[in-house]
Amino acid sequence: MLERISIDPKICHGQACIKGTRIPVHQILQMLANGDTIEELIEEYPSIKREDILACLDYAGTLAEEQLSPVETIESNN
């Protein structure tokens, strides 16, 4: 993942991007979440490869794993 994702304060305000591009990781994730396929993303952005997109997913998974967020529960009044 680290060879495909970069964070540079001089590029995209320090957002995580696919290395060698100005394509933010969050943009790739949002496009996938909205139904775009990996193949469509590669066609839309010819400078990236399948491995770059998988690195974006890996990066997001790592962030989600490292942070603990409380989940609110709804108690029933039964």
FIKE-288354 format. One record per atom (N, C-alpha, C, O): residue number from 1; residue in three letters; chain; atom name; x, y, z. Coordinates in nm, 3 decimals. Each point is the difference from the previous one (the first is absolute). Example, Ala and Ser with C-alpha at 12.3 -4.5 7.8 and 13.67 -1.06 7.14 Angstrom:
FIKE-288354
R,num,residu,chaine,atome,X,Y,Z
R,1,Ala,A,N,1.319,-0.569,0.780;
R,1,Ala,A,CA,-0.089,0.119,0.000;
R,1,Ala,A,C,0.090,0.120,0.000;
R,1,Ala,A,O,0.104,-0.002,0.066;
R,2,Ser,A,N,-0.139,0.107,-0.138;
R,2,Ser,A,CA,0.082,0.119,0.006;
R,2,Ser,A,C,-0.077,0.109,0.073;
R,2,Ser,A,O,0.051,0.111,0.017;
This chain:
FIKE-288354
R,num,residu,chaine,atome,X,Y,Z
R,1,Met,A,N,0.082,-0.119,0.000;
R,1,Met,A,CA,-0.082,0.119,0.000;
R,1,Met,A,C,0.087,0.125,0.000;
R,1,Met,A,O,-0.030,0.095,-0.073;
R,2,Leu,A,N,0.135,-0.092,0.152;
R,2,Leu,A,CA,0.080,0.122,0.014;
R,2,Leu,A,C,0.072,0.037,-0.130;
R,2,Leu,A,O,0.033,0.117,-0.019;
R,3,Glu,A,N,-0.010,-0.213,-0.069;
R,3,Glu,A,CA,0.065,0.036,-0.126;
R,3,Glu,A,C,-0.100,0.058,-0.101;
R,3,Glu,A,O,0.041,0.048,-0.105;
R,4,Arg,A,N,-0.170,-0.052,0.136;
R,4,Arg,A,CA,-0.103,0.049,-0.092;
R,4,Arg,A,C,-0.077,0.120,0.052;
R,4,Arg,A,O,-0.067,0.067,-0.078;
R,5,Ile,A,N,0.074,-0.039,0.208;
R,5,Ile,A,CA,-0.072,0.112,0.061;
R,5,Ile,A,C,0.101,0.097,0.058;
R,5,Ile,A,O,0.096,-0.041,0.066;
R,6,Ser,A,N,-0.117,0.170,-0.091;
R,6,Ser,A,CA,0.092,0.099,0.057;
R,6,Ser,A,C,-0.080,0.111,0.069;
R,6,Ser,A,O,-0.114,0.030,-0.036;
R,7,Ile,A,N,0.179,0.028,0.135;
R,7,Ile,A,CA,-0.056,0.116,0.070;
R,7,Ile,A,C,0.109,0.106,0.001;
R,7,Ile,A,O,0.104,-0.015,0.063;
R,8,Asp,A,N,-0.131,0.123,-0.135;
R,8,Asp,A,CA,0.097,0.108,-0.014;
R,8,Asp,A,C,-0.074,0.131,0.024;
R,8,Asp,A,O,-0.095,0.030,-0.072;
R,9,Pro,A,N,0.138,0.049,0.171;
R,9,Pro,A,CA,-0.069,0.126,0.029;
R,9,Pro,A,C,-0.006,0.094,-0.121;
R,9,Pro,A,O,-0.083,0.091,-0.002;
R,10,Lys,A,N,0.169,-0.110,-0.097;
R,10,Lys,A,CA,0.004,0.087,-0.117;
R,10,Lys,A,C,-0.094,-0.047,-0.111;
R,10,Lys,A,O,-0.018,0.070,-0.100;
R,11,Ile,A,N,-0.041,-0.188,0.117;
R,11,Ile,A,CA,-0.089,-0.055,-0.103;
R,11,Ile,A,C,-0.137,-0.024,0.061;
R,11,Ile,A,O,-0.014,-0.072,0.099;
R,12,Cys,A,N,-0.086,0.132,-0.159;
R,12,Cys,A,CA,-0.140,-0.015,0.044;
R,12,Cys,A,C,-0.017,0.026,0.149;
R,12,Cys,A,O,-0.074,-0.070,0.069;
R,13,His,A,N,0.143,0.171,-0.019;
R,13,His,A,CA,-0.011,0.042,0.140;
R,13,His,A,C,0.031,-0.113,0.098;
R,13,His,A,O,-0.056,-0.004,0.109;
R,14,Gly,A,N,0.144,-0.086,-0.148;
R,14,Gly,A,CA,0.041,-0.108,0.089;
R,14,Gly,A,C,-0.094,-0.118,0.006;
R,14,Gly,A,O,0.017,-0.089,0.084;
R,15,Gln,A,N,-0.117,0.086,-0.171;
R,15,Gln,A,CA,-0.091,-0.116,-0.002;
R,15,Gln,A,C,0.073,-0.120,-0.059;
R,15,Gln,A,O,0.088,0.014,-0.084;
R,16,Ala,A,N,-0.125,-0.132,0.130;
R,16,Ala,A,CA,0.057,-0.123,-0.055;
R,16,Ala,A,C,-0.040,-0.010,-0.146;
R,16,Ala,A,O,-0.118,0.010,-0.034;
R,17,Cys,A,N,0.218,-0.031,-0.053;
R,17,Cys,A,CA,-0.023,-0.011,-0.145;
R,17,Cys,A,C,0.069,-0.122,-0.055;
R,17,Cys,A,O,0.090,-0.057,0.062;
R,18,Ile,A,N,-0.134,0.017,-0.179;
R,18,Ile,A,CA,0.073,-0.105,-0.071;
R,18,Ile,A,C,0.133,0.060,-0.042;
R,18,Ile,A,O,0.004,0.106,-0.063;
R,19,Lys,A,N,0.103,-0.173,0.098;
R,19,Lys,A,CA,0.135,0.052,-0.024;
R,19,Lys,A,C,0.021,0.035,-0.147;
R,19,Lys,A,O,-0.036,-0.076,-0.089;
R,20,Gly,A,N,0.096,0.193,0.066;
R,20,Gly,A,CA,0.028,0.046,-0.135;
R,20,Gly,A,C,-0.118,0.065,-0.068;
R,20,Gly,A,O,0.008,0.036,-0.118;
R,21,Thr,A,N,-0.119,-0.020,0.190;
R,21,Thr,A,CA,-0.119,0.064,-0.056;
R,21,Thr,A,C,-0.051,0.103,0.101;
R,21,Thr,A,O,0.054,0.014,0.110;
R,22,Arg,A,N,-0.157,0.054,-0.148;
R,22,Arg,A,CA,-0.072,0.089,0.091;
R,22,Arg,A,C,-0.141,-0.055,0.022;
R,22,Arg,A,O,-0.096,0.075,0.020;
R,23,Ile,A,N,0.086,-0.207,-0.023;
R,23,Ile,A,CA,-0.130,-0.065,0.019;
R,23,Ile,A,C,-0.009,-0.043,0.146;
R,23,Ile,A,O,0.071,-0.092,0.042;
R,24,Pro,A,N,-0.158,0.157,0.036;
R,24,Pro,A,CA,-0.012,-0.034,0.142;
R,24,Pro,A,C,-0.063,-0.138,0.021;
R,24,Pro,A,O,-0.087,-0.043,-0.075;
R,25,Val,A,N,0.133,-0.023,0.178;
R,25,Val,A,CA,-0.055,-0.130,0.037;
R,25,Val,A,C,-0.150,0.010,0.023;
R,25,Val,A,O,-0.075,-0.087,-0.044;
R,26,His,A,N,0.031,0.193,0.112;
R,26,His,A,CA,-0.143,0.012,0.031;
R,26,His,A,C,-0.084,0.007,-0.126;
R,26,His,A,O,-0.114,-0.047,-0.001;
R,27,Gln,A,N,0.167,0.105,-0.106;
R,27,Gln,A,CA,-0.075,0.009,-0.126;
R,27,Gln,A,C,-0.022,-0.139,-0.060;
R,27,Gln,A,O,-0.109,-0.032,-0.047;
R,28,Ile,A,N,0.212,-0.050,0.050;
R,28,Ile,A,CA,-0.012,-0.138,-0.051;
R,28,Ile,A,C,-0.101,-0.077,0.084;
R,28,Ile,A,O,-0.084,-0.072,-0.054;
R,29,Leu,A,N,0.092,0.086,0.186;
R,29,Leu,A,CA,-0.092,-0.072,0.088;
R,29,Leu,A,C,-0.144,0.044,-0.022;
R,29,Leu,A,O,-0.091,-0.084,-0.002;
R,30,Gln,A,N,0.069,0.213,-0.015;
R,30,Gln,A,CA,-0.136,0.049,-0.023;
R,30,Gln,A,C,-0.055,-0.051,-0.133;
R,30,Gln,A,O,-0.118,-0.034,-0.010;
R,31,Met,A,N,0.202,0.030,-0.090;
R,31,Met,A,CA,-0.045,-0.049,-0.130;
R,31,Met,A,C,-0.036,-0.148,0.007;
R,31,Met,A,O,-0.100,-0.044,-0.058;
R,32,Leu,A,N,0.180,-0.034,0.130;
R,32,Leu,A,CA,-0.033,-0.142,0.018;
R,32,Leu,A,C,-0.130,-0.015,0.079;
R,32,Leu,A,O,-0.083,-0.084,-0.033;
R,33,Ala,A,N,0.067,0.165,0.136;
R,33,Ala,A,CA,-0.121,-0.006,0.083;
R,33,Ala,A,C,-0.125,0.038,-0.080;
R,33,Ala,A,O,-0.110,-0.047,0.029;
R,34,Asn,A,N,0.128,0.131,-0.130;
R,34,Asn,A,CA,-0.112,0.042,-0.083;
R,34,Asn,A,C,-0.026,-0.095,-0.117;
R,34,Asn,A,O,-0.084,0.028,-0.086;
R,35,Gly,A,N,0.155,-0.141,0.083;
R,35,Gly,A,CA,-0.030,-0.102,-0.099;
R,35,Gly,A,C,0.096,-0.012,-0.116;
R,35,Gly,A,O,-0.016,-0.088,-0.084;
R,36,Asp,A,N,0.115,0.176,0.076;
R,36,Asp,A,CA,0.099,-0.015,-0.107;
R,36,Asp,A,C,0.080,-0.127,0.023;
R,36,Asp,A,O,0.025,-0.039,0.114;
R,37,Thr,A,N,0.016,-0.024,-0.221;
R,37,Thr,A,CA,0.082,-0.121,0.010;
R,37,Thr,A,C,0.147,0.038,-0.012;
R,37,Thr,A,O,0.035,0.110,-0.043;
R,38,Ile,A,N,0.050,-0.202,0.082;
R,38,Ile,A,CA,0.144,0.022,-0.014;
R,38,Ile,A,C,0.034,0.024,-0.147;
R,38,Ile,A,O,0.081,0.087,-0.032;
R,39,Glu,A,N,-0.142,-0.164,-0.056;
R,39,Glu,A,CA,0.027,0.014,-0.143;
R,39,Glu,A,C,-0.040,0.140,-0.050;
R,39,Glu,A,O,0.071,0.060,-0.081;
R,40,Glu,A,N,-0.185,-0.008,0.129;
R,40,Glu,A,CA,-0.044,0.134,-0.040;
R,40,Glu,A,C,0.097,0.107,0.050;
R,40,Glu,A,O,0.028,0.097,-0.070;
R,41,Leu,A,N,0.022,-0.115,0.191;
R,41,Leu,A,CA,0.095,0.097,0.054;
R,41,Leu,A,C,0.130,-0.001,-0.079;
R,41,Leu,A,O,0.057,0.106,-0.025;
R,42,Ile,A,N,-0.011,-0.222,-0.014;
R,42,Ile,A,CA,0.123,-0.010,-0.079;
R,42,Ile,A,C,-0.020,0.066,-0.136;
R,42,Ile,A,O,0.090,0.064,-0.053;
R,43,Glu,A,N,-0.209,-0.080,-0.003;
R,43,Glu,A,CA,-0.030,0.063,-0.128;
R,43,Glu,A,C,-0.008,0.153,0.016;
R,43,Glu,A,O,0.048,0.075,-0.085;
R,44,Glu,A,N,-0.109,-0.031,0.194;
R,44,Glu,A,CA,-0.015,0.144,0.027;
R,44,Glu,A,C,0.134,0.066,0.032;
R,44,Glu,A,O,0.025,0.115,-0.039;
R,45,Tyr,A,N,0.062,-0.188,0.109;
R,45,Tyr,A,CA,0.131,0.051,0.041;
R,45,Tyr,A,C,0.108,-0.094,-0.052;
R,45,Tyr,A,O,0.046,-0.088,0.073;
R,46,Pro,A,N,-0.004,0.104,-0.198;
R,46,Pro,A,CA,0.097,-0.093,-0.059;
R,46,Pro,A,C,0.137,-0.004,0.069;
R,46,Pro,A,O,0.079,-0.092,-0.023;
R,47,Ser,A,N,-0.052,0.191,0.107;
R,47,Ser,A,CA,0.130,0.003,0.068;
R,47,Ser,A,C,0.004,-0.093,0.123;
R,47,Ser,A,O,0.107,-0.020,0.058;
R,48,Ile,A,N,-0.222,-0.037,-0.019;
R,48,Ile,A,CA,0.000,-0.088,0.117;
R,48,Ile,A,C,-0.021,-0.145,-0.043;
R,48,Ile,A,O,-0.049,-0.029,-0.108;
R,49,Lys,A,N,0.089,-0.060,0.197;
R,49,Lys,A,CA,-0.012,-0.144,-0.024;
R,49,Lys,A,C,-0.089,-0.063,0.105;
R,49,Lys,A,O,-0.032,0.062,0.102;
R,50,Arg,A,N,-0.008,-0.183,-0.127;
R,50,Arg,A,CA,-0.084,-0.076,0.093;
R,50,Arg,A,C,0.064,-0.003,0.139;
R,50,Arg,A,O,-0.070,0.015,0.101;
R,51,Glu,A,N,0.200,-0.033,-0.095;
R,51,Glu,A,CA,0.071,-0.007,0.127;
R,51,Glu,A,C,-0.011,0.131,0.078;
R,51,Glu,A,O,0.000,-0.002,0.124;
R,52,Asp,A,N,-0.008,0.115,-0.194;
R,52,Asp,A,CA,-0.018,0.130,0.066;
R,52,Asp,A,C,-0.136,0.006,0.069;
R,52,Asp,A,O,-0.011,0.047,0.113;
R,53,Ile,A,N,-0.091,-0.095,-0.181;
R,53,Ile,A,CA,-0.135,0.001,0.057;
R,53,Ile,A,C,-0.007,-0.094,0.120;
R,53,Ile,A,O,-0.061,0.034,0.102;
R,54,Leu,A,N,0.122,-0.150,-0.113;
R,54,Leu,A,CA,0.002,-0.093,0.113;
R,54,Leu,A,C,0.078,0.059,0.117;
R,54,Leu,A,O,-0.036,-0.023,0.116;
R,55,Ala,A,N,0.141,0.100,-0.145;
R,55,Ala,A,CA,0.075,0.067,0.107;
R,55,Ala,A,C,-0.087,0.105,0.069;
R,55,Ala,A,O,0.012,0.020,0.121;
R,56,Cys,A,N,-0.100,0.047,-0.195;
R,56,Cys,A,CA,-0.093,0.096,0.060;
R,56,Cys,A,C,-0.092,-0.071,0.099;
R,56,Cys,A,O,-0.024,0.049,0.110;
R,57,Leu,A,N,-0.027,-0.164,-0.149;
R,57,Leu,A,CA,-0.087,-0.078,0.088;
R,57,Leu,A,C,0.077,-0.047,0.124;
R,57,Leu,A,O,-0.052,0.004,0.111;
R,58,Asp,A,N,0.174,-0.048,-0.132;
R,58,Asp,A,CA,0.083,-0.046,0.111;
R,58,Asp,A,C,0.028,0.115,0.096;
R,58,Asp,A,O,-0.005,-0.017,0.122;
R,59,Tyr,A,N,0.035,0.135,-0.177;
R,59,Tyr,A,CA,0.026,0.118,0.082;
R,59,Tyr,A,C,-0.122,0.034,0.086;
R,59,Tyr,A,O,0.013,0.025,0.120;
R,60,Ala,A,N,-0.130,-0.024,-0.182;
R,60,Ala,A,CA,-0.123,0.031,0.074;
R,60,Ala,A,C,-0.027,-0.105,0.107;
R,60,Ala,A,O,-0.043,0.035,0.111;
R,61,Gly,A,N,0.067,-0.160,-0.141;
R,61,Gly,A,CA,-0.019,-0.106,0.099;
R,61,Gly,A,C,0.093,0.016,0.118;
R,61,Gly,A,O,-0.039,-0.023,0.114;
R,62,Thr,A,N,0.161,0.062,-0.141;
R,62,Thr,A,CA,0.097,0.021,0.107;
R,62,Thr,A,C,-0.043,0.115,0.089;
R,62,Thr,A,O,0.010,-0.009,0.123;
R,63,Leu,A,N,-0.059,0.117,-0.182;
R,63,Leu,A,CA,-0.048,0.114,0.080;
R,63,Leu,A,C,-0.119,-0.039,0.086;
R,63,Leu,A,O,-0.008,0.037,0.117;
R,64,Ala,A,N,-0.084,-0.111,-0.174;
R,64,Ala,A,CA,-0.119,-0.041,0.074;
R,64,Ala,A,C,0.036,-0.094,0.116;
R,64,Ala,A,O,-0.064,0.003,0.105;
R,65,Glu,A,N,0.164,-0.084,-0.125;
R,65,Glu,A,CA,0.041,-0.095,0.104;
R,65,Glu,A,C,0.069,0.071,0.116;
R,65,Glu,A,O,-0.012,-0.043,0.114;
R,66,Glu,A,N,0.085,0.149,-0.143;
R,66,Glu,A,CA,0.079,0.067,0.102;
R,66,Glu,A,C,-0.080,0.090,0.091;
R,66,Glu,A,O,0.041,0.028,0.112;
R,67,Gln,A,N,-0.155,0.019,-0.158;
R,67,Gln,A,CA,-0.077,0.094,0.079;
R,67,Gln,A,C,-0.119,-0.068,0.063;
R,67,Gln,A,O,-0.073,-0.076,-0.065;
R,68,Leu,A,N,0.054,0.102,0.191;
R,68,Leu,A,CA,-0.116,-0.052,0.070;
R,68,Leu,A,C,-0.106,0.109,0.005;
R,68,Leu,A,O,0.026,0.110,0.048;
R,69,Ser,A,N,-0.142,-0.141,-0.097;
R,69,Ser,A,CA,-0.111,0.095,0.001;
R,69,Ser,A,C,-0.115,-0.062,0.075;
R,69,Ser,A,O,-0.043,-0.111,-0.032;
R,70,Pro,A,N,-0.009,0.180,0.132;
R,70,Pro,A,CA,-0.113,-0.057,0.073;
R,70,Pro,A,C,-0.122,-0.010,-0.091;
R,70,Pro,A,O,-0.028,0.090,-0.080;
R,71,Val,A,N,-0.042,-0.197,0.093;
R,71,Val,A,CA,-0.121,-0.021,-0.077;
R,71,Val,A,C,-0.117,0.016,0.094;
R,71,Val,A,O,-0.008,-0.069,0.101;
R,72,Glu,A,N,-0.082,0.160,-0.133;
R,72,Glu,A,CA,-0.117,0.020,0.084;
R,72,Glu,A,C,-0.094,-0.117,-0.014;
R,72,Glu,A,O,-0.023,-0.051,-0.110;
R,73,Thr,A,N,-0.032,0.009,0.221;
R,73,Thr,A,CA,-0.098,-0.109,-0.005;
R,73,Thr,A,C,-0.134,0.055,0.045;
R,73,Thr,A,O,-0.008,0.090,0.084;
R,74,Ile,A,N,-0.095,-0.144,-0.139;
R,74,Ile,A,CA,-0.135,0.040,0.037;
R,74,Ile,A,C,-0.055,-0.107,0.091;
R,74,Ile,A,O,-0.013,-0.116,-0.039;
R,75,Glu,A,N,-0.019,0.155,0.160;
R,75,Glu,A,CA,-0.056,-0.095,0.094;
R,75,Glu,A,C,-0.151,-0.001,-0.015;
R,75,Glu,A,O,-0.063,0.106,-0.010;
R,76,Ser,A,N,0.006,-0.224,0.008;
R,76,Ser,A,CA,-0.146,-0.009,-0.009;
R,76,Ser,A,C,-0.059,0.012,0.138;
R,76,Ser,A,O,0.064,-0.036,0.099;
R,77,Asn,A,N,-0.181,0.085,-0.091;
R,77,Asn,A,CA,-0.069,0.019,0.127;
R,77,Asn,A,C,-0.095,-0.116,0.029;
R,77,Asn,A,O,-0.106,0.022,0.058;
R,78,Asn,A,N,0.141,-0.140,-0.096;
R,78,Asn,A,CA,-0.086,-0.118,0.022;
R,78,Asn,A,C,0.011,-0.050,0.140;
R,78,Asn,A,O,-0.065,-0.098,0.036;
